[in-house]
Amino acid sequence: MVRRKLIIKFIIGYAPVWHEKEYYLGCVCDELYAPPSAYFSLYVFFLEEHRFMQVSVFEKIGVEPQAWRIGKYKSFGDQFTRNNISKENREVLTTILDNIYENWVDKISQAKGKKKEEIESFINEGVYQIDKLKEDGWITDINKYDDEAKSMLKTRLCIAKKKKLPLIDYK
């Protein structure tokens, strides 16, 4: 007779600061914890575009950039030759941002078992009371500080209090 050991796997997320990235990654966790002083902000998704012409870098060093567009949506050279965004480039960046946002909302919706409208309402709310986040099911508990979360994990995993807990940082 062969005996097999039952291995229970779980993932716990903890962060004192939650933004879009942390919450997105946290949604694969079985439980999410935050301290009472947690900062939770899901402001907006944005793309930042750098333009060298706005700061006149090339003028200052005496260089005149030259770039040719091969197609309507080939806008790499614009950052060197234009001081504003082209209609085509705005369209591309808006499409990319919309896709990222839709994916984010979809994945959070699946993970939390909430409707997309609830997720969008949640994002648009803007000011997040940490107590309300727990009440509405966005996080598991708010009464855990870093050391308390580690202690809880050591107890669950039957690790001696003096031993180091193996942790993975999302970065």
N, C-alpha and C positions, 0 to 999 in steps of 0.2 A: 504494500500500500504506500502510495506516494502522498506526502503531505505538502500542501502548497500554502504559502504565506499570503494572506490577503493584504494587498497594498492599497491604501486609500490615498488618492491624490487630490489635492485641493490647491487653489490659488487664492491668496489674500492680497488685496491692494490697500496700500496706506499712503497717504500724502497730505501734507499740511497745506499744499496749494494745488488746486485742481483747475486746469485749463482744458481746452479742447483735446489736446494730445493726451494728457494724463487720463482724462475721463474715457476717451476712446479706447486706450489700452486697458484701463481699469474694467471695462465692460466684459472682458474675458474672464475676470476674476469671479470666484464664487461669492466673495464678500468684499465690500469696500469700507474702509474705515478712515475717519478724519478726526482730528482733535476739535474741541469746541471752538478754538480760535482759527479754524481753517478758513482759507480764502478760496472761494469758489467763483470763477468767472468764465462764462462762455459768451464773450462779447460778440465777436464776429469773425468770419473767415475773410482773409484778405490776401492779396498778392502785392508785392512791392516791386516796382520796376525802377531800375537805375538808369539814369540818363546823364551822360557825361557833358552834354551840351548845356544843361541847366546851370552848371557851376563854371562854365567857360574854361574848363581845364585845358582844352586844346588851344584856345586863344592865348592863355597865359604862357604856354610853352612854345607858341608859334607854329602849331601844326594844324593843317586843314585836312580833316578826315574825308575820305572819299569812299562811298559804298554804293553798290548797285543792287537794285532789287531784281531778282530773277522771276519772282512770282508775286501775286497779290498778298499772300500770307507769309512771305519770307521777310521777316522784320528784324532780324538780328542787327543789321547795320543801323537801324533807326536810333539805337541808343547812342550812336556816335554822331549822327547827322541831324536829328530832330530834337527840338526842345519840348515836344508834346507827343502824345500817343496817337498813332494812326487809328482810323476806324476799324481796319482789319485786325490790328493787334489787340485792340480793345475787345473785339468780338472773340478772338481766340482765348484771351485771358479770362473773359467772363464765362466762356464755356467750360474751361478748366476748373474755375472756381465753383461753378454750379455743380459740376460732376463730383468734386471733392465734398461739397456740402451735402449733396443727395446721398452719397455713399456713407458719410458720417451719420446722417439722420437715419438711414436705413439700418446700419449696423447697431446703433444705439437702440432703435426700436425693437429689433430682433432680440438683443441681449436683455433688455428690460421688460419686454412683453408689453410695450406701450404703443399706442397709435402714433403715426407720424405727426399728426396734428398736435398731440400732447408734447412731443419732442420739440416741435417748432414753437409752441406756446412757452415751453420751459426755457428755450433759448432766448426768446423775445422778452421774457420777464425781466431779465437783466440784473436785478438785485436779489441775491439768494440768501435767505435766512437758513443757516445750517440746520436748525431744528426742523424746518419745513422740508428740507431735502431728505432727512431720515423719514419723516412722517409720510412723504409722498413716494418713498421707495427708490429714490435715486442713489442713496448710500445705505449701508447696513447699520452703522452705528457711529455716533459722534463722541462717545465718552472715552475714546482711546487716544492716548498720547503715544509717541514713538516707543517708549520703554514698556508701556502697558500692552501694546500690540505685540512686541517681541516676547514679552512674558507669556501672553496668551498662546502664542505659537509654540513656545518651548513646552508649555503644559500639554497642548494637543499632540505634539510630536514626541512626548516623553523624553525631552532633552533636559539634562541637569541644568539648573539655573546658572551655574558658573561656566558652563560650556558656551562657546560661541555659536550663534545661530547663523547658518548659511543663508544669505539673502542675495537677491538679484535686483540690481537697480535697472530701471527701464531705459536709462541712457546708454 
